[in-house]
Amino acid sequence: MKISIRHRYIKKIPVLEVVAEENKNNILPLVIYYHGWQSSKELSLTQARKLAKKGIRVILPDAMNHGERKTGPVSPIPSVTFWSSIQYNIIEFAQLVRHFDKQQLIEEGNIGVGGVSMGGITTCALLTQHPEIKTAACMMGTPAPLRYIERVMERSAELDFFVPQDLPLLLSWVANYDLSQNPEKLAQRPTLFWHGTKDPKIPYEDMADFYRRIETEPYAKNSQFLTGEGEGHLVKGEMMDVVADFFESQLVN
């Protein structure tokens, strides 16, 4: 199967559109898949190809401050550029969906979202405000961003890095996108969570604690949490196959 990879700009957002050549102009399920911190859309192509082979149109955006949108060094204040990038992802999600909806290229009701690391945090955040998302996959992200901000402040204090004491206030918008505070927003939507137990960047415990708390709740009955025993901050090819199979099972008729 030949896969088409088209570089384009959607309202000035640089994206790669990845889809089977034979399906380029067909109505298909749509998955928007977000890359991680200090990465780029091109580094998600392996996952995107696997999804495209399942009959899905995949959009890989460059987050603000990344890839083609990288305009300079990140802020020396820990976490500032990171959260700014996530906020732009959240703002621009509806714009990307609207574009393909206007083109009448989205199979009705079949919108998925996923991502790795920073992209996984974006995914969980989007689930809190976008009921039109049918299914999602969070790979080594966190559904508890407020706790992550606390961890950044704690760690910065230990290392004597400067962080404004009002950082939580500056990032007060995050509270509205914290899935751990609003887990009922899962609303029985099929959601795949994966995290490695040896992840040095985003703690496994935050994801595991969240899932233990919700797993018996009715709103989480279609959620699943897979543990990568001994795995670090990397999604391997075998797990990418699991993600592709998951989206296929939920979006492809």
C-alpha positions, 0 to 999 in steps of 0.5 A: 500500500502506497502512503501519501505524505502531504506537507501543507499549511492549514490556517498557517499551522504546518502539518503533514497529512498522512493517508493511503494514496487510494484514500486521499479524496475519500471520506475517512476517520480522522486522527490528529496525532501530537508529537512530544516536547522538543520534537516535531511532526516528522518524528511521528511519521512511523505511527502515522503510517501505521494508522494510515494503513488502517484506513485513517487520515492522520494529521501531524501538526507542528506544535508552537515553538517546535519544528517549522514553528521554532523561532528561538530558544525555549524560555529559561524559566522551566515549563513556560514554553512547554505549557505555551506549546500545549495551549496552542495545540488545544486552541488549534485542534478545533481549527484543524477539525473544522478544515476537514469537516468543511471539506466533507472528508471526515466520516461522521462521528469518527474523530480520534486524537492521540499523542506522545509525552507533551502530545499525550498531555494535549490529548488528555486536555482535549478530552475535557472540552471536546465531546466530539472526540470519539476515541483517544490514545495517551502515550506516556503523557499525564491526565494530571497536569496540575500535579505535573506543574507542582512537580516542576516547581518542587524540582526547580526549587531543589535545583535552584532554578528560578520559577516565578512563585505565581507560575500556578496563577500564570498557568491557571487555565490548565485547571480547566483541562485537568482530566484527573479533576474531571474524569467523568469527561471520559464519558465512556469514550474508548481511551487507551493509556500507556506508560513505562514504569521507568519513565524519567520525564513524566512519572508513571505513578501519576498515570497509574494512580489516576487509572486505579481511581477511575477504573471501576467507574461507569464513565471509564468502562471503555478505558484501558491502561497498559503498563510498559514494565521497565520501559522508559520515555519511548514508544517502541514499534510494537506499541505503535502497532497496538495504537494503530490496532486500537484506533482501527477497532474504534474508528474503522467500520 
